[in-house]
């Protein structure tokens, strides 16, 4: 498996300047950024952290952050 991938944009992102999240693998790390503000930099996760985040997101552990 290659240690670097292209940026992948979320399928939930819109093409008209809406919320756009991109992620890629760079070496042993996962980088995440806002495609509308790429100059703002990235948030970096280890593969273990990213795996834990995805597991929690799939289980709905972060859903309460969306409610008022």
DSSP file (Angstrom, degrees, kcal/mol; ACC not computed):
  #  RESIDUE AA STRUCTURE BP1 BP2  ACC     N-H-->O    O-->H-N    N-H-->O    O-->H-N    TCO  KAPPA ALPHA  PHI   PSI    X-CA   Y-CA   Z-CA
    1    1 A X              0   0    0      0, 0.0     2,-0.0     0, 0.0     0, 0.0   0.000 360.0 360.0 360.0 135.4    0.0    0.0    0.0
    2    2 A X        -     0   0    0      1,-0.1     3,-0.0     2,-0.1    23,-0.0  -0.297 360.0-138.0 -66.3 150.3    1.3    3.4   -0.9
    3    3 A X  S    S+     0   0    0      1,-0.1    24,-3.3    23,-0.0     2,-0.4   0.471  86.5  49.8 -89.8  -1.2    2.3    5.8    1.9
    4    4 A X  B     -A   26   0A   0     22,-0.2     2,-0.3    24,-0.1    22,-0.2  -1.000  63.8-176.8-138.5 138.0    0.7    8.8    0.2
    5    5 A X        -     0   0    0     20,-2.3     3,-0.1    -2,-0.4     2,-0.1  -0.846  31.9 -98.8-125.7 165.0   -2.8    9.3   -1.3
    6    6 A X        -     0   0    0     -2,-0.3    19,-0.3     1,-0.1     2,-0.2  -0.360  55.0 -83.4 -72.3 161.4   -4.5   12.1   -3.2
    7    7 A X        -     0   0    0     17,-0.1     2,-0.5    -2,-0.1    17,-0.2  -0.492  43.5-152.8 -65.5 135.7   -6.9   14.3   -1.3
    8    8 A X  E     -B   23   0A   0     15,-2.9    15,-2.1    -2,-0.2     2,-0.4  -0.964   6.2-147.6-113.0 125.6  -10.4   12.8   -1.0
    9    9 A X  E     -B   22   0A   0     -2,-0.5    13,-0.2    13,-0.2    11,-0.0  -0.747  27.0-102.8 -95.6 141.9  -13.3   15.2   -0.6
   10   10 A X    >   -     0   0    0     11,-2.7     3,-1.4    -2,-0.4    11,-0.1  -0.307  17.0-135.8 -60.9 138.6  -16.3   14.2    1.4
   11   11 A X  T 3  S+     0   0    0      1,-0.3    -1,-0.1     9,-0.1    -2,-0.0   0.681 106.0  63.2 -68.3 -16.5  -19.3   13.1   -0.6
   12   12 A X  T 3  S+     0   0    0      9,-0.1    -1,-0.3     2,-0.1     7,-0.1   0.561  83.6 101.1 -82.5  -9.4  -21.4   15.3    1.8
   13   13 A X  S <  S-     0   0    0     -3,-1.4     2,-0.3     8,-0.2     7,-0.2  -0.430  70.3-131.1 -74.7 151.0  -19.6   18.4    0.6
   14   14 A X        -     0   0    0      5,-0.5     3,-0.5    -2,-0.1     4,-0.2  -0.706   7.1-133.2-102.6 156.9  -21.3   20.6   -1.9
   15   15 A X  S    S+     0   0    0     -2,-0.3    -1,-0.1     1,-0.2    -2,-0.0   0.403  94.6  72.3 -86.4   2.4  -19.8   22.0   -5.1
   16   16 A X  S    S-     0   0    0      0, 0.0    -1,-0.2     0, 0.0    -3,-0.0  -0.076 125.4 -77.4-111.7  34.8  -21.0   25.5   -4.5
   17   17 A X  S    S+     0   0    0     -3,-0.5     3,-0.1     1,-0.1    -2,-0.1   0.630  88.9 137.5  85.7  13.3  -18.6   26.6   -1.7
   18   18 A X        -     0   0    0      1,-0.2     2,-0.4    -4,-0.2    -1,-0.1   0.120  68.4 -39.7 -75.4-163.5  -20.4   24.7    1.0
   19   19 A X        -     0   0    0     -7,-0.1    -5,-0.5    16,-0.1     2,-0.5  -0.468  67.4-178.2 -65.0 117.0  -18.9   22.7    3.8
   20   20 A X        -     0   0    0     -2,-0.4    15,-1.5    -7,-0.2    16,-0.5  -0.967  10.3-177.2-128.1 119.8  -16.0   20.8    2.3
   21   21 A X  E     - C   0  34A   0     -2,-0.5   -11,-2.7    13,-0.2     2,-0.3  -0.948   5.3-173.2-115.0 134.2  -13.8   18.4    4.2
   22   22 A X  E     -BC   9  33A   0     11,-2.6    11,-2.3    -2,-0.4     2,-0.3  -0.937   2.1-176.6-124.4 149.1  -10.8   16.7    2.5
   23   23 A X  E     +BC   8  32A   0    -15,-2.1   -15,-2.9    -2,-0.3     2,-0.3  -0.983   4.9 170.3-141.6 154.0   -8.5   14.0    3.9
   24   24 A X  E     - C   0  31A   0      7,-2.0     7,-2.9    -2,-0.3     2,-0.5  -0.982  33.3-114.0-154.8 160.9   -5.4   12.1    2.7
   25   25 A X  E     - C   0  30A   0     -2,-0.3   -20,-2.3   -19,-0.3     2,-0.5  -0.868  28.1-178.2 -97.7 132.3   -2.8    9.7    4.0
   26   26 A X  E >   -AC   4  29A   0      3,-2.7     3,-1.6    -2,-0.5     2,-0.3  -0.915  63.7 -51.2-132.0 102.2    0.7   11.1    4.2
   27   27 A X  T 3  S-     0   0    0    -24,-3.3   -22,-0.0    -2,-0.5     0, 0.0  -0.528 122.0 -20.6  65.8-130.9    3.2    8.6    5.4
   28   28 A X  T 3  S+     0   0    0     -2,-0.3    19,-1.0    -3,-0.1     2,-0.3   0.182 125.3  83.3 -93.9  16.9    1.8    7.1    8.6
   29   29 A X  E <   -CD  26  46A   0     -3,-1.6    -3,-2.7   -26,-0.2     2,-0.5  -0.820  68.2-136.6-121.6 158.4   -0.5   10.0    9.2
   30   30 A X  E     -CD  25  45A   0     15,-3.0    15,-2.8    -2,-0.3     2,-0.4  -0.970  20.4-158.9-111.9 126.4   -4.0   11.1    8.1
   31   31 A X  E     -CD  24  44A   0     -7,-2.9    -7,-2.0    -2,-0.5     2,-0.4  -0.878   7.0-171.0-106.6 137.9   -4.3   14.8    7.2
   32   32 A X  E     +CD  23  43A   0     11,-2.3    11,-2.8    -2,-0.4     2,-0.3  -0.983  12.2 164.4-127.7 138.7   -7.7   16.6    7.3
   33   33 A X  E     -C   22   0A   0    -11,-2.3   -11,-2.6    -2,-0.4     2,-0.6  -0.960  42.1-106.0-148.2 165.5   -8.4   20.1    5.9
   34   34 A X  E >   -C   21   0A   0      7,-0.5     3,-1.6     3,-0.3   -13,-0.2  -0.862  25.3-151.3 -91.5 118.2  -11.1   22.5    4.9
   35   35 A X  T 3  S+     0   0    0    -15,-1.5     3,-0.5    -2,-0.6    -1,-0.1   0.690  95.9  57.2 -69.2 -15.6  -11.0   22.7    1.1
   36   36 A X  T 3  S+     0   0    0    -16,-0.5    -1,-0.3     1,-0.2     3,-0.1   0.557 118.9  30.3 -86.9  -8.8  -12.4   26.3    1.3
   37   37 A X    X   +     0   0    0     -3,-1.6     3,-2.0     4,-0.1    -3,-0.3  -0.337  68.3 152.6-143.7  55.3   -9.5   27.4    3.5
   38   38 A X  G >  S+     0   0    0     -3,-0.5     3,-1.7     1,-0.3    -3,-0.1   0.808  71.0  65.1 -59.1 -30.7   -6.6   25.2    2.5
   39   39 A X  G 3  S+     0   0    0      1,-0.3    -1,-0.3    -3,-0.1     3,-0.1   0.676  86.2  73.3 -67.7 -15.1   -4.1   28.0    3.6
   40   40 A X  G <  S-     0   0    0     -3,-2.0    -1,-0.3     1,-0.3    -2,-0.2   0.610 103.4-129.6 -74.5 -11.6   -5.4   27.4    7.2
   41   41 A X    <   -     0   0    0     -3,-1.7    -7,-0.5    -4,-0.2     2,-0.3  -0.498  24.1 -68.3  98.0-166.4   -3.5   24.2    7.4
   42   42 A X        -     0   0    0     -2,-0.2     2,-0.5    -9,-0.1    -9,-0.2  -0.845  23.4-127.4-127.9 160.1   -4.4   20.6    8.4
   43   43 A X  E     -D   32   0A   0    -11,-2.8   -11,-2.3    -2,-0.3     2,-0.4  -0.940  33.8-149.0-102.7 132.9   -5.3   18.6   11.4
   44   44 A X  E     -D   31   0A   0     -2,-0.5     2,-0.3   -13,-0.2   -13,-0.2  -0.894  17.0-179.4-115.0 133.0   -3.1   15.6   11.6
   45   45 A X  E     -D   30   0A   0    -15,-2.8   -15,-3.0    -2,-0.4     2,-0.1  -0.925  28.3-121.5-122.9 148.0   -4.0   12.2   13.1
   46   46 A X  E  >  -D   29   0A   0     -2,-0.3     4,-2.5   -17,-0.2     5,-0.2  -0.470  39.3-107.3 -72.9 163.3   -2.1    9.0   13.6
   47   47 A X  H  > S+     0   0    0    -19,-1.0     4,-2.4     1,-0.2     5,-0.2   0.858 122.8  53.4 -63.2 -32.7   -3.8    6.1   11.8
   48   48 A X  H  > S+     0   0    0      2,-0.2     4,-2.1     1,-0.2    -1,-0.2   0.911 109.7  47.0 -67.1 -42.4   -4.8    4.7   15.2
   49   49 A X  H  > S+     0   0    0      2,-0.2     4,-2.5     1,-0.2    -2,-0.2   0.918 113.1  48.9 -63.5 -44.0   -6.4    8.1   16.1
   50   50 A X  H  X S+     0   0    0     -4,-2.5     4,-2.8     2,-0.2     5,-0.2   0.915 110.5  50.8 -62.9 -43.8   -8.2    8.3   12.8
   51   51 A X  H  X S+     0   0    0     -4,-2.4     4,-2.3     1,-0.2    -1,-0.2   0.910 111.5  48.1 -60.1 -43.2   -9.5    4.7   13.1
   52   52 A X  H  X S+     0   0    0     -4,-2.1     4,-2.3     2,-0.2    -2,-0.2   0.900 111.5  50.4 -64.6 -41.5  -10.8    5.5   16.6
   53   53 A X  H  X S+     0   0    0     -4,-2.5     4,-2.8     2,-0.2    -2,-0.2   0.947 111.8  46.8 -61.6 -49.3  -12.5    8.6   15.4
   54   54 A X  H  X S+     0   0    0     -4,-2.8     4,-2.6     1,-0.2     5,-0.2   0.898 110.7  53.0 -61.4 -40.5  -14.2    6.8   12.5
   55   55 A X  H  X S+     0   0    0     -4,-2.3     4,-1.3    -5,-0.2    -1,-0.2   0.935 112.7  44.4 -59.6 -46.7  -15.3    4.0   14.8
   56   56 A X  H  <>S+     0   0    0     -4,-2.3     5,-2.6     1,-0.2     4,-0.4   0.888 112.6  51.6 -65.4 -40.0  -16.9    6.6   17.1
   57   57 A X  H ><5S+     0   0    0     -4,-2.8     3,-1.1     1,-0.2    -2,-0.2   0.906 108.4  51.0 -64.9 -41.2  -18.5    8.5   14.3
   58   58 A X  H 3<5S+     0   0    0     -4,-2.6    -1,-0.2     1,-0.3    -2,-0.2   0.807 109.6  51.2 -65.7 -29.0  -20.0    5.4   12.8
   59   59 A X  T 3<5S-     0   0    0     -4,-1.3    -1,-0.3    -5,-0.2    -2,-0.2   0.480 117.5-113.7 -86.5  -3.2  -21.5    4.5   16.2
   60   60 A X  T X 5 +     0   0    0     -3,-1.1     3,-1.3    -4,-0.4     4,-0.4   0.656  69.4 142.0  83.3  16.1  -23.0    8.0   16.6
   61   61 A X  T 3 <S+     0   0    0     -5,-2.6     3,-0.2     1,-0.3    -4,-0.2   0.707  75.1  42.1 -65.0 -19.8  -20.8    9.1   19.5
   62   62 A X  T >  S+     0   0    0     -6,-0.4     3,-1.8    -5,-0.1     4,-0.3   0.380  82.1 101.8-107.3   2.5  -20.5   12.7   18.1
   63   63 A X  G X  S+     0   0    0     -3,-1.3     3,-2.0     1,-0.3     4,-0.4   0.822  71.5  66.3 -58.0 -33.4  -24.1   13.2   17.1
   64   64 A X  G >  S+     0   0    0     -4,-0.4     3,-0.8     1,-0.3    -1,-0.3   0.722  87.4  69.5 -64.5 -18.8  -24.8   15.3   20.2
   65   65 A X  G <  S+     0   0    0     -3,-1.8    -1,-0.3     1,-0.2    -2,-0.2   0.702  95.3  56.3 -69.0 -18.3  -22.5   17.9   18.9
   66   66 A X  G <  S+     0   0    0     -3,-2.0    -1,-0.2    -4,-0.3     2,-0.2   0.618  93.2  82.6 -89.2 -14.4  -25.0   18.7   16.1
   67   67 A X    <         0   0    0     -3,-0.8     0, 0.0    -4,-0.4     0, 0.0  -0.615 360.0 360.0 -94.9 154.1  -27.9   19.4   18.4
   68   68 A X              0   0    0     -2,-0.2    -1,-0.1     0, 0.0    -3,-0.1   0.443 360.0 360.0 -82.5 360.0  -28.6   22.7   20.1
